[in-house]
Amino acid sequence: MSNNLLLNLSNLYTFILKGKFHSFGKGSVIKPFLNSANERFIRVGNDVNIGSFCRITVSCEFGGKTVKSNNPVRLSIGNDVDIGNNTFISANNNIVIGDHVIMAPYVFITDHDHGFLDVSRNLHEQPLTEGGKVIIGNNVFIGTKASILKNVKIGDHAIIGANSTITKNVPSYSIAVGNPMKIIKHYNFQTKKWSNW
């Protein structure tokens, strides 16, 4: 598919979908095809690029149980954000993605888990966990196939390595890699270099 055809298709696709969102910023584009749900709880900033075949959802009900969150915006995407192809972002309470964030393909971000405590019921009948949050700062890079799980904060200018699983906070100006995650470097403002942690 030529670039011009893809651009025209993306612009048309965006025009059709953007009215569903809580708000949708200028210059933002959705490439076909987006799997989304409950867009009225999603805020998209300016100049956001949502890649092809992404899944971006807000869960309001699962297992016959309604999610209790009263937040009018449960997923907020900042300005000048690139979301790589095949990324999956799932909120039911509060995910905030800052400005100038770059996500490689196949990133997974969630603020909740599926319930599993009642072994007498199948998983589709159990509610989601509630009250979680994910905060991603400004100028963060998230590598391919990284997973960011509930109740974590990633500071400004942090780098998340490919295939990493983030289950705890990542400080600003640091590099986090692995599963389990570990911090391997931080930016030293005195030497103006990235140094070992």
C-alpha positions in Angstrom: 0.0 0.0 0.0 1.5 3.4 -1.0 2.2 6.0 1.7 -0.3 8.4 0.1 -3.1 5.9 0.1 -2.3 4.9 3.7 -2.3 8.5 4.8 -5.6 9.2 3.1 -7.2 6.1 4.5 -5.9 7.0 8.0 -7.3 10.5 7.8 -10.7 9.2 6.7 -10.6 6.5 9.4 -9.7 9.2 12.0 -12.5 11.5 10.9 -15.0 8.7 11.3 -13.8 7.6 14.8 -12.7 10.8 16.6 -16.1 11.9 17.6 -16.5 8.9 19.9 -13.7 10.1 22.2 -14.0 12.3 25.3 -11.7 14.7 23.4 -9.5 14.3 20.4 -6.7 16.7 19.7 -5.6 18.5 16.5 -3.3 16.7 14.2 -3.9 13.3 15.8 -4.4 10.3 13.6 -5.6 6.7 14.0 -4.2 4.2 11.5 -6.5 1.3 10.5 -7.6 -0.7 12.3 -8.3 0.3 15.9 -10.0 -2.1 18.4 -11.5 0.2 20.9 -14.3 0.4 23.5 -15.9 3.0 25.7 -14.0 5.8 23.9 -16.0 8.4 25.8 -13.6 7.9 28.7 -10.5 8.4 26.6 -8.8 11.7 26.0 -6.3 12.0 23.1 -4.0 15.0 22.9 -2.6 16.9 19.9 -0.4 15.3 17.3 -0.9 11.7 18.6 -0.1 8.9 16.2 -2.0 5.6 17.0 -0.5 2.8 15.0 -2.2 0.1 13.0 -4.0 -2.8 14.8 -3.9 -1.2 18.2 -6.3 -2.1 21.0 -7.2 0.8 23.2 -10.0 0.2 25.6 -11.7 1.3 28.8 -13.4 -1.6 30.7 -16.6 -0.6 32.3 -17.9 -4.1 33.1 -16.6 -7.6 33.3 -17.9 -10.8 34.8 -21.3 -9.2 35.3 -19.9 -6.6 37.6 -19.8 -2.9 36.7 -16.6 -1.0 37.3 -17.0 1.5 40.2 -14.7 4.2 38.9 -16.3 7.7 38.6 -13.4 9.2 36.6 -14.8 11.1 33.6 -11.4 10.3 31.8 -9.9 7.0 32.6 -7.2 7.0 29.9 -5.4 10.2 29.0 -2.9 10.4 26.2 -0.8 13.5 26.1 0.5 15.6 23.2 3.0 14.4 20.5 2.7 10.7 21.5 3.6 7.8 19.1 1.8 4.5 19.9 3.4 1.6 18.0 1.5 -0.9 15.9 -0.3 -3.7 17.8 -0.1 -2.0 21.2 -2.7 -2.9 23.8 -3.7 -0.3 26.4 -6.5 -1.3 28.8 -7.8 1.0 31.6 -10.7 0.8 34.0 -9.7 3.6 36.4 -6.7 5.8 35.6 -3.9 5.6 33.0 -2.1 8.9 32.2 0.4 9.0 29.4 2.5 12.2 29.3 3.7 14.3 26.4 6.4 13.3 23.8 6.1 9.6 24.7 7.3 7.0 22.1 6.0 3.4 22.3 7.5 0.7 20.0 5.1 -2.0 18.7 3.4 -4.6 20.9 3.5 -2.6 24.2 1.0 -3.6 26.9 -0.2 -1.2 29.5 -3.0 -1.9 32.1 -4.2 -0.5 35.4 -6.0 -3.6 36.5 -6.0 -7.4 36.7 -8.6 -10.1 35.9 -10.1 -11.6 39.1 -9.2 -15.2 39.9 -9.8 -15.5 43.7 -13.0 -17.5 43.5 -12.0 -20.9 42.1 -15.6 -22.1 42.0 -16.3 -19.7 39.1 -14.8 -19.5 35.7 -12.6 -16.5 34.9 -15.2 -14.8 32.7 -17.5 -14.6 35.8 -15.0 -12.8 38.0 -14.7 -9.1 38.3 -11.7 -6.9 37.4 -9.5 -5.5 40.2 -10.3 -1.8 40.7 -8.7 1.5 41.8 -5.4 0.9 40.0 -3.4 3.5 38.1 -0.5 3.9 35.8 1.3 7.3 35.4 3.8 7.6 32.5 5.8 10.9 32.5 7.0 13.0 29.7 9.7 12.0 27.1 9.5 8.3 28.0 10.6 5.6 25.5 8.9 2.2 25.8 10.6 -0.6 23.9 9.0 -3.4 21.9 6.8 -5.9 23.8 7.3 -4.1 27.2 4.5 -4.6 29.7 3.6 -1.9 32.2 1.3 -3.3 35.0 -0.9 -1.6 37.5 0.1 0.8 40.2 3.4 2.0 38.8 4.7 5.4 37.9 7.4 5.9 35.3 9.3 9.2 35.6 10.2 11.7 33.0 12.9 10.8 30.4 12.9 7.2 31.5 13.7 4.4 29.0 12.0 1.0 29.3 13.8 -1.8 27.5 12.3 -4.2 25.1 10.5 -7.2 26.6 10.7 -5.7 30.1 7.9 -6.2 32.7 7.4 -3.1 34.9 5.8 -3.9 38.2 7.3 -1.1 40.3 8.1 2.6 39.9 10.8 3.7 37.5 12.6 6.9 38.5 13.0 9.8 36.1 16.1 9.8 33.9 16.7 6.1 34.4 16.9 3.0 32.2 14.8 -0.1 33.3 15.2 -3.5 31.7 14.3 -7.1 32.2 11.8 -9.4 33.9 12.0 -9.0 36.8 12.7 -5.3 36.1 15.9 -3.7 37.3 17.3 -0.2 36.9 20.7 -0.4 35.1 21.5 3.3 34.4 20.7 6.8 35.3 21.5 10.2 33.8 24.2 12.1 35.7 23.6 15.8 35.3 27.1 16.6 36.6 28.9 14.5 34.0 26.1 14.9 31.4 26.4 11.1 30.7 24.3 8.0 31.4 26.0 6.2 34.3 25.6 2.7 35.8 23.1 2.6 38.6 
